[in-house]
Amino acid sequence: MQTWQTTRYRIDLSRPRVMGIVNITPDSFFDGGQHGSTQAALAHCEQLLKEGADILDLGGESSRPGAVPLSLEEELARVLPVLRGALSLGVPVSIDTYKAETMRAALDLGVDIVNDIYALRWPGALEVVAAHPTCGVCLMHMQGEPQSMQQKPIYGDVLAEVAAFLAARASALEAAGVQTQRIVLDPGIGFGKTAEHNLALLTRQRELLALGYPLLIGWSRKSTLGRLTGRPVGDRLVASVAAALAAAQLGARLLRVHDVAATVDALKLWEAAGLLGGPAV
């Protein structure tokens, strides 16, 4: 049975798990400002759990294309009060950050997972995770940085380049003493990639399983879905759920989504019908 070792939980990945997004930000591309206060963010956490979320992913800094970097002090002020409350809700809690200081503060509180769009490339980040005995970590691929990543992303073979990057980052973490079962990989849909690149990563997603790590996939409300359907971000629920199902059928074991209830319902039907793909190639 494939599992993900995290600080307080060994998460069973024999079926896909839903990671509910909690944006504690005023400027996220879909729900910016809706959960900006501690009270509103914790109420959203509780709502996502009622809808069936298996994991909560909390972030204080938007990583949408063109996003302005946030100071460490402001990020800590946003996320730490919410993390303290979320850790009492009885599910794994993830911190979405690339700053080593925020990782350390969150892990000191007892956070289960570090979810890093820079794959621990910022100074001190790898060392913080490696120093922790059990926390889980998600390493994501991104070409460039949020401010400029969507200007002119270019690849020879997007799947090969993403796979090589993720393999290298996982190897670096293991060389620092982090066990394989703590590591999950994310190809970074929408992070320095055109719609064509994102679709290639979906159709060839199973090839990433050859790296030997569980996959976390985040298609929720992304601009590629808007380009394909012609719909604005607020009207991309159906496309988001369809993309999540496709990712699960192609072996993803963690789905990072805004729309938890709809995704959970769709997965129940897919599972009952025997349509979910296994994690093996």
Backbone hydrogen bonds, N-H to C=O, Kabsch-Sander energy under -0.5 kcal/mol:
donor,donor_aa,acceptor,acceptor_aa,energy
4,W,11,I,-1.9
5,Q,181,Q,-2.8
6,T,9,Y,-2.5
7,T,112,D,-1.3
11,I,4,W,-2.8
11,I,9,Y,-0.7
13,L,2,Q,-2.7
17,R,253,R,-2.3
19,M,17,R,-0.6
19,M,255,L,-3.1
20,G,18,V,-0.7
20,G,55,I,-2.9
21,I,257,V,-2.2
22,V,57,D,-2.8
23,N,21,I,-0.5
24,I,22,V,-0.7
24,I,59,G,-3.2
25,T,23,N,-0.9
32,G,28,S,-1.3
33,G,25,T,-4.0
34,Q,31,D,-1.8
35,H,31,D,-0.5
36,G,33,G,-0.8
41,A,37,S,-2.7
42,L,38,T,-2.4
43,A,39,Q,-2.1
44,H,40,A,-2.0
45,C,41,A,-2.2
46,E,42,L,-2.3
47,Q,43,A,-2.0
48,L,44,H,-2.7
49,L,45,C,-1.9
50,K,46,E,-1.9
51,E,47,Q,-1.7
52,G,49,L,-1.1
53,A,48,L,-2.4
54,D,18,V,-2.4
55,I,18,V,-1.7
56,L,92,P,-2.1
57,D,20,G,-2.8
58,L,56,L,-0.6
58,L,94,S,-2.9
59,G,22,V,-2.0
60,G,96,D,-0.5
66,G,146,P,-3.4
67,A,64,R,-2.3
75,E,71,S,-2.3
76,L,72,L,-2.6
77,A,73,E,-2.0
78,R,74,E,-1.8
79,V,75,E,-2.6
80,L,76,L,-2.0
82,V,78,R,-0.6
83,L,79,V,-2.9
84,R,80,L,-2.2
85,G,81,P,-1.4
86,A,82,V,-3.0
87,L,83,L,-2.3
88,S,85,G,-1.5
89,L,86,A,-2.0
94,S,56,L,-3.3
95,I,113,I,-2.5
96,D,58,L,-3.3
96,D,94,S,-0.5
97,T,95,I,-1.0
97,T,115,N,-1.2
103,M,99,K,-2.4
104,R,100,A,-2.7
105,A,101,E,-2.2
106,A,102,T,-2.6
107,L,103,M,-2.9
108,D,104,R,-2.2
109,L,105,A,-1.1
110,G,106,A,-0.8
110,G,107,L,-0.6
111,V,106,A,-2.1
112,D,93,V,-1.7
113,I,93,V,-1.7
114,V,136,G,-2.1
115,N,95,I,-2.8
115,N,113,I,-0.5
116,D,114,V,-0.6
116,D,138,C,-2.2
117,I,115,N,-0.5
119,A,116,D,-1.5
121,R,118,Y,-0.6
125,A,122,W,-2.0
126,L,120,L,-0.6
126,L,122,W,-0.5
128,V,124,G,-2.0
129,V,125,A,-2.0
130,A,126,L,-2.7
131,A,127,E,-1.8
132,H,128,V,-0.7
132,H,129,V,-1.0
136,G,112,D,-2.8
137,V,182,R,-2.6
138,C,114,V,-2.7
139,L,137,V,-0.5
139,L,184,V,-2.5
140,M,116,D,-1.6
140,M,138,C,-0.6
141,H,186,D,-2.1
143,Q,191,F,-1.3
144,G,142,M,-0.6
148,S,145,E,-1.7
149,M,145,E,-2.2
151,Q,148,S,-1.8
161,E,157,D,-2.5
162,V,158,V,-2.5
163,A,159,L,-2.6
164,A,160,A,-2.3
165,F,161,E,-2.1
166,L,162,V,-2.5
167,A,163,A,-2.5
168,A,164,A,-2.0
169,R,165,F,-2.4
170,A,166,L,-2.5
171,S,167,A,-2.3
172,A,168,A,-2.2
173,L,169,R,-1.9
174,E,170,A,-2.5
175,A,171,S,-2.5
176,A,172,A,-0.9
177,G,174,E,-1.7
178,V,173,L,-2.0
182,R,179,Q,-1.9
183,I,180,T,-2.1
184,V,137,V,-2.2
185,L,214,P,-2.5
186,D,139,L,-2.5
191,F,188,G,-2.2
192,G,190,G,-0.9
198,N,194,T,-2.5
199,L,195,A,-2.4
200,A,196,E,-2.1
201,L,197,H,-2.2
202,L,198,N,-1.6
203,T,199,L,-2.8
204,R,200,A,-1.9
205,Q,202,L,-1.5
207,E,204,R,-1.8
208,L,204,R,-0.5
208,L,205,Q,-1.7
209,L,205,Q,-0.6
209,L,206,R,-1.0
210,A,207,E,-1.1
211,L,208,L,-1.7
212,G,209,L,-1.9
216,L,185,L,-2.9
217,I,254,L,-2.7
220,S,256,R,-0.8
222,K,219,W,-2.0
225,L,222,K,-1.0
226,G,222,K,-1.1
227,R,223,S,-2.5
228,L,224,T,-2.2
229,T,225,L,-2.1
230,G,226,G,-2.7
235,D,232,P,-2.1
236,R,233,V,-1.2
240,S,236,R,-2.3
241,V,237,L,-2.5
242,A,238,V,-2.4
243,A,239,A,-2.4
244,A,240,S,-2.2
245,L,241,V,-2.4
246,A,242,A,-2.3
247,A,243,A,-2.5
248,A,244,A,-2.5
249,Q,245,L,-2.7
250,L,246,A,-1.5
251,G,248,A,-1.7
252,A,247,A,-2.6
253,R,215,L,-1.7
254,L,215,L,-1.4
255,L,17,R,-2.7
256,R,217,I,-2.3
256,R,254,L,-0.5
257,V,19,M,-2.6
257,V,255,L,-0.7
260,V,258,H,-1.3
263,T,259,D,-1.7
264,V,260,V,-3.0
265,D,261,A,-2.4
266,A,262,A,-2.1
267,L,263,T,-2.4
268,K,264,V,-2.1
269,L,265,D,-1.7
270,W,266,A,-2.5
271,E,267,L,-2.9
272,A,268,K,-2.4
273,A,269,L,-2.0
274,G,271,E,-1.4
275,L,270,W,-3.0
276,L,270,W,-0.5
